[in-house]
Amino acid sequence: MSDTSTSSESLSADELRALLREAEQALSSAGDSGEQFSDLIARLRAAVGEGRDTLERLREEALRQAKHADQLVRENPYYAIGIAAGVGALIGILVSRTCRD
């Protein structure tokens, strides 16, 4: 993903946190409940919709990357076996050192 989409996703998360804080404040103050809750509900629905869109984009990107990785492994099986063996050996060495300490 590009830097632009990552920053917009983090902004969406920040906006959602702000909306949740506003919701908590609105629930604690019972005086201005009518219009404030309607506005808050509309904004929360919009944030949930954006979150679903972001989740769907992330799911599609993960699927695309998995298919790409599968294609690379099928095209270069010996490289994949070598890399997997190297990573396994490295993990084994690290685990054995950790267990000795």
Backbone as a printed PyTorch tensor [residue, N CA C, xyz], in Angstrom:
tensor([[[  0.8430,  -1.1820,   0.0000],
         [  0.0000,   0.0000,   0.0000],
         [  0.8760,   1.2280,   0.0000]],

        [[  0.3390,   2.3000,  -0.4830],
         [  1.1160,   3.5300,  -0.5460],
         [  1.0340,   4.2810,   0.7660]],

        [[  1.9460,   5.2540,   0.9060],
         [  1.9710,   6.0530,   2.1280],
         [  0.7030,   6.8580,   2.2920]],

        [[  0.1010,   7.2860,   1.1650],
         [ -1.1080,   8.0980,   1.2290],
         [ -2.2550,   7.3230,   1.8510]],

        [[ -2.4400,   6.0630,   1.4310],
         [ -3.5460,   5.2880,   1.9910],
         [ -3.2890,   4.9500,   3.4480]],

        [[ -2.0390,   4.7220,   3.8090],
         [ -1.7220,   4.4180,   5.2030],
         [ -2.0330,   5.6020,   6.0950]],

        [[ -1.6670,   6.8080,   5.6610],
         [ -1.9350,   7.9730,   6.4930],
         [ -3.4240,   8.2530,   6.5750]],

        [[ -4.1770,   8.0040,   5.4980],
         [ -5.6190,   8.2220,   5.5570],
         [ -6.2870,   7.2000,   6.4590]],

        [[ -5.7350,   5.9690,   6.5120],
         [ -6.2860,   4.9560,   7.4060],
         [ -6.0210,   5.3240,   8.8510]],

        [[ -4.8460,   5.8640,   9.1500],
         [ -4.5600,   6.2650,  10.5270],
         [ -5.4050,   7.4680,  10.9140]],

        [[ -5.6740,   8.3640,   9.9520],
         [ -6.5660,   9.4860,  10.2370],
         [ -7.9600,   8.9720,  10.5490]],

        [[ -8.4190,   7.9790,   9.8290],
         [ -9.7350,   7.4190,  10.0900],
         [ -9.7840,   6.8180,  11.4900]],

        [[ -8.7170,   6.1590,  11.8980],
         [ -8.6760,   5.5840,  13.2440],
         [ -8.6910,   6.6870,  14.2900]],

        [[ -7.9460,   7.7690,  14.0400],
         [ -7.9530,   8.8910,  14.9730],
         [ -9.3340,   9.5350,  15.0440]],

        [[ -9.9720,   9.6790,  13.8900],
         [-11.3210,  10.2550,  13.8700],
         [-12.2950,   9.3690,  14.6260]],

        [[-12.1540,   8.0580,  14.4690],
         [-13.0420,   7.1380,  15.1820],
         [-12.8270,   7.2330,  16.6880]],

        [[-11.5720,   7.3560,  17.1140],
         [-11.3050,   7.5260,  18.5460],
         [-11.9460,   8.8130,  19.0710]],

        [[-11.8350,   9.8870,  18.2730],
         [-12.4340,  11.1570,  18.6840],
         [-13.9520,  11.0240,  18.7820]],

        [[-14.5530,  10.3250,  17.8330],
         [-16.0050,  10.1250,  17.8800],
         [-16.4080,   9.3150,  19.1060]],

        [[-15.6180,   8.3160,  19.4490],
         [-15.9320,   7.5230,  20.6350],
         [-15.8190,   8.3660,  21.9020]],

        [[-14.8130,   9.2520,  21.9440],
         [-14.7090,  10.1510,  23.1020],
         [-15.9240,  11.0670,  23.1850]],

        [[-16.3450,  11.5910,  22.0260],
         [-17.5300,  12.4460,  22.0060],
         [-18.7650,  11.6730,  22.4410]],

        [[-18.8550,  10.4190,  22.0340],
         [-20.0020,   9.5950,  22.4270],
         [-20.0340,   9.4090,  23.9370]],

        [[-18.8660,   9.1560,  24.5240],
         [-18.8010,   9.0070,  25.9780],
         [-19.2150,  10.2950,  26.6790]],

        [[-18.7530,  11.4300,  26.1500],
         [-19.1190,  12.7150,  26.7410],
         [-20.6130,  12.9670,  26.5970]],

        [[-21.1620,  12.6400,  25.4230],
         [-22.5860,  12.8590,  25.1930],
         [-23.4340,  11.9890,  26.1070]],

        [[-22.9860,  10.7680,  26.3320],
         [-23.7340,   9.8860,  27.2180],
         [-23.6750,  10.3650,  28.6650]],

        [[-22.5570,  10.9760,  29.0360],
         [-22.4360,  11.4420,  30.4140],
         [-23.2340,  12.7160,  30.6660]],

        [[-23.4500,  13.5300,  29.6120],
         [-24.2510,  14.7460,  29.7950],
         [-25.6520,  14.5220,  29.2340]],

        [[-26.6360,  14.4990,  30.0860],
         [-28.0000,  14.1910,  29.6680],
         [-28.7620,  15.4190,  29.1760]],

        [[-28.2390,  16.6130,  29.3470],
         [-28.9580,  17.8370,  29.0170],
         [-29.1880,  18.0680,  27.5360]],

        [[-28.1870,  17.9130,  26.6830],
         [-28.2750,  18.2410,  25.2660],
         [-28.4360,  16.9890,  24.4090]],

        [[-29.2490,  16.0580,  24.8140],
         [-29.2490,  14.7400,  24.1980],
         [-29.8390,  14.6780,  22.7900]],

        [[-30.8830,  15.3970,  22.4490],
         [-31.6070,  15.2290,  21.1960],
         [-30.8000,  15.3500,  19.9250]],

        [[-30.4810,  16.5500,  19.5290],
         [-29.7760,  16.7880,  18.2680],
         [-28.3400,  16.2950,  18.3230]],

        [[-27.7280,  16.3750,  19.4900],
         [-26.3420,  15.9480,  19.6490],
         [-26.2100,  14.4490,  19.3490]],

        [[-27.1650,  13.6450,  19.8490],
         [-27.1220,  12.2140,  19.5860],
         [-27.3860,  11.9070,  18.1240]],

        [[-28.3090,  12.6120,  17.4940],
         [-28.5870,  12.3800,  16.0760],
         [-27.3470,  12.6400,  15.2330]],

        [[-26.6550,  13.7400,  15.5130],
         [-25.4330,  14.0700,  14.7840],
         [-24.3560,  13.0260,  15.0520]],

        [[-24.2230,  12.6320,  16.3010],
         [-23.2150,  11.6530,  16.6830],
         [-23.4850,  10.3020,  16.0220]],

        [[-24.7360,   9.8810,  16.0000],
         [-25.0980,   8.6110,  15.3730],
         [-24.7740,   8.6430,  13.8850]],

        [[-25.0860,   9.7500,  13.2170],
         [-24.7830,   9.8710,  11.7890],
         [-23.2760,   9.7980,  11.5510]],

        [[-22.5020,  10.4600,  12.3790],
         [-21.0460,  10.4400,  12.2130],
         [-20.4710,   9.0660,  12.5160]],

        [[-21.0050,   8.3920,  13.5260],
         [-20.5400,   7.0400,  13.8410],
         [-20.8730,   6.0740,  12.7080]],

        [[-22.0500,   6.2030,  12.1180],
         [-22.4070,   5.3440,  10.9820],
         [-21.4610,   5.5800,   9.8180]],

        [[-21.1160,   6.8430,   9.5640],
         [-20.1740,   7.1590,   8.4820],
         [-18.8030,   6.5620,   8.7880]],

        [[-18.3630,   6.6560,  10.0420],
         [-17.0650,   6.1060,  10.4260],
         [-17.0440,   4.5860,  10.2930]],

        [[-18.1360,   3.9330,  10.6670],
         [-18.2270,   2.4780,  10.5320],
         [-18.1930,   2.0930,   9.0550]],

        [[-18.8840,   2.8570,   8.2150],
         [-18.8590,   2.5910,   6.7780],
         [-17.4620,   2.7360,   6.2020]],

        [[-16.7470,   3.7850,   6.6150],
         [-15.3660,   3.9740,   6.1650],
         [-14.4770,   2.8350,   6.6670]],

        [[-14.7200,   2.4070,   7.8930],
         [-13.9420,   1.3010,   8.4480],
         [-14.1660,   0.0170,   7.6680]],

        [[-15.3850,  -0.2390,   7.2700],
         [-15.6760,  -1.4240,   6.4570],
         [-14.9760,  -1.3430,   5.1100]],

        [[-14.9950,  -0.1530,   4.5000],
         [-14.3100,   0.0270,   3.2190],
         [-12.8080,  -0.2110,   3.3720]],

        [[-12.2310,   0.3270,   4.4350],
         [-10.8050,   0.1430,   4.6820],
         [-10.4840,  -1.3250,   4.9190]],

        [[-11.3060,  -2.0000,   5.6910],
         [-11.1080,  -3.4220,   5.9560],
         [-11.1800,  -4.2290,   4.6660]],

        [[-12.1210,  -3.9050,   3.8120],
         [-12.2610,  -4.6140,   2.5360],
         [-11.0280,  -4.3750,   1.6560]],

        [[-10.5270,  -3.1330,   1.6150],
         [ -9.3200,  -2.8470,   0.8320],
         [ -8.1290,  -3.6270,   1.3730]],

        [[ -7.9970,  -3.6830,   2.6900],
         [ -6.8960,  -4.4280,   3.2970],
         [ -7.0060,  -5.9170,   3.0190]],

        [[ -8.2220,  -6.4320,   3.0580],
         [ -8.4400,  -7.8550,   2.7620],
         [ -8.0660,  -8.1630,   1.3230]],

        [[ -8.4820,  -7.3030,   0.3970],
         [ -8.1560,  -7.5000,  -1.0100],
         [ -6.6520,  -7.4270,  -1.2420]],

        [[ -5.9780,  -6.4880,  -0.5870],
         [ -4.5280,  -6.3520,  -0.7220],
         [ -3.8210,  -7.5820,  -0.1690]],

        [[ -4.2660,  -8.0990,   0.9720],
         [ -3.6570,  -9.2930,   1.5570],
         [ -3.8490, -10.4900,   0.6270]],

        [[ -5.0190, -10.6150,   0.0460],
         [ -5.2910, -11.7110,  -0.8910],
         [ -4.3970, -11.5920,  -2.1230]],

        [[ -4.2430, -10.3650,  -2.6330],
         [ -3.4010, -10.1470,  -3.8020],
         [ -1.9500, -10.5020,  -3.4840]],

        [[ -1.4720, -10.1010,  -2.3150],
         [ -0.1000, -10.4140,  -1.9160],
         [  0.0980, -11.9120,  -1.7180]],

        [[ -0.8960, -12.5950,  -1.1620],
         [ -0.8030, -14.0440,  -0.9700],
         [ -0.7410, -14.7630,  -2.3150]],

        [[ -1.5380, -14.3170,  -3.2750],
         [ -1.5010, -14.9220,  -4.6090],
         [ -0.1530, -14.6810,  -5.2750]],

        [[  0.3870, -13.4780,  -5.0830],
         [  1.6990, -13.1600,  -5.6480],
         [  2.7780, -14.0430,  -5.0280]],

        [[  2.7440, -14.2220,  -3.7190],
         [  3.7150, -15.0770,  -3.0310],
         [  3.5820, -16.5190,  -3.5140]],

        [[  2.3580, -16.9930,  -3.6760],
         [  2.1230, -18.3510,  -4.1650],
         [  2.7120, -18.5190,  -5.5700]],

        [[  2.5110, -17.5250,  -6.4120],
         [  3.0470, -17.5720,  -7.7680],
         [  4.5800, -17.6300,  -7.7410]],

        [[  5.2050, -16.8060,  -6.8980],
         [  6.6720, -16.8120,  -6.7980],
         [  7.2020, -18.1540,  -6.3120]],

        [[  6.5200, -18.7630,  -5.3480],
         [  6.9480, -20.0590,  -4.8290],
         [  6.8110, -21.1240,  -5.9120]],

        [[  5.7300, -21.0750,  -6.6800],
         [  5.5410, -22.0670,  -7.7450],
         [  6.5640, -21.8900,  -8.8670]],

        [[  6.9590, -20.6550,  -9.1440],
         [  7.9350, -20.4020, -10.1940],
         [  9.3590, -20.7270,  -9.7340]],

        [[  9.6390, -20.5910,  -8.4530],
         [ 10.9910, -20.8000,  -7.9090],
         [ 10.9430, -21.7000,  -6.6770]],

        [[ 10.6000, -22.9810,  -6.8470],
         [ 10.4230, -23.8340,  -5.6560],
         [ 11.7230, -24.0510,  -4.8850]],

        [[ 12.8650, -24.1570,  -5.5650],
         [ 14.1100, -24.4130,  -4.8550],
         [ 14.5460, -23.2130,  -4.0310]],

        [[ 14.3240, -22.0210,  -4.5480],
         [ 14.6210, -20.8210,  -3.7670],
         [ 13.7280, -20.7640,  -2.5340]],

        [[ 12.4690, -21.0970,  -2.7180],
         [ 11.5280, -21.0700,  -1.5880],
         [ 11.9350, -22.0790,  -0.5230]],

        [[ 12.3580, -23.2700,  -0.9560],
         [ 12.7890, -24.2950,   0.0050],
         [ 14.0430, -23.8190,   0.7340]],

        [[ 14.9620, -23.2170,   0.0070],
         [ 16.1970, -22.7180,   0.6120],
         [ 15.9320, -21.6160,   1.6210]],

        [[ 15.0670, -20.6910,   1.2560],
         [ 14.7290, -19.5990,   2.1720],
         [ 14.0310, -20.1370,   3.4160]],

        [[ 13.0890, -21.0710,   3.2130],
         [ 12.3770, -21.6540,   4.3540],
         [ 13.3410, -22.4050,   5.2740]],

        [[ 14.2850, -23.1320,   4.6930],
         [ 15.2640, -23.8640,   5.5060],
         [ 16.1530, -22.8890,   6.2690]],

        [[ 16.5810, -21.8160,   5.6080],
         [ 17.4160, -20.8120,   6.2760],
         [ 16.6930, -20.1380,   7.4200]],

        [[ 15.4400, -19.7580,   7.1980],
         [ 14.6480, -19.1220,   8.2560],
         [ 14.4270, -20.1030,   9.3980]],

        [[ 14.1450, -21.3580,   9.0750],
         [ 13.9610, -22.3750,  10.1150],
         [ 15.2170, -22.5770,  10.9370]],

        [[ 16.3680, -22.6200,  10.2600],
         [ 17.6400, -22.7850,  10.9820],
         [ 17.9120, -21.5850,  11.8800]],

        [[ 17.6480, -20.3850,  11.3700],
         [ 17.8540, -19.1710,  12.1680],
         [ 16.9570, -19.1760,  13.4050]],

        [[ 15.7120, -19.5360,  13.2380],
         [ 14.7840, -19.6040,  14.3810],
         [ 15.2610, -20.6580,  15.3740]],

        [[ 15.7170, -21.8070,  14.8600],
         [ 16.2290, -22.8640,  15.7390],
         [ 17.4210, -22.4080,  16.5550]],

        [[ 18.3310, -21.6800,  15.9150],
         [ 19.5070, -21.1660,  16.6230],
         [ 19.0900, -20.1770,  17.7030]],

        [[ 18.1840, -19.2560,  17.3480],
         [ 17.7330, -18.2580,  18.3230],
         [ 17.0060, -18.9030,  19.4950]],

        [[ 16.1830, -19.8850,  19.2260],
         [ 15.4410, -20.5570,  20.2930],
         [ 16.3920, -21.3470,  21.1930]],

        [[ 17.3690, -22.0070,  20.5800],
         [ 18.2970, -22.7890,  21.4020],
         [ 19.1500, -21.8760,  22.2840]],

        [[ 19.5370, -20.7120,  21.7920],
         [ 20.3000, -19.7640,  22.6060],
         [ 19.4380, -19.2270,  23.7380]],

        [[ 18.1700, -18.9620,  23.4530],
         [ 17.2500, -18.4440,  24.4660],
         [ 17.0280, -19.4960,  25.5640]],

        [[ 16.9000, -20.7550,  25.1730],
         [ 16.6720, -21.8130,  26.1500],
         [ 17.8830, -22.0450,  27.0370]],

        [[ 19.0860, -21.8330,  26.5120],
         [ 20.3060, -22.0090,  27.3040],
         [ 20.4430, -20.9230,  28.3570]],

        [[ 19.9590, -19.7290,  28.0560],
         [ 20.0840, -18.6120,  28.9870],
         [ 19.0740, -18.7550,  30.0630]]])
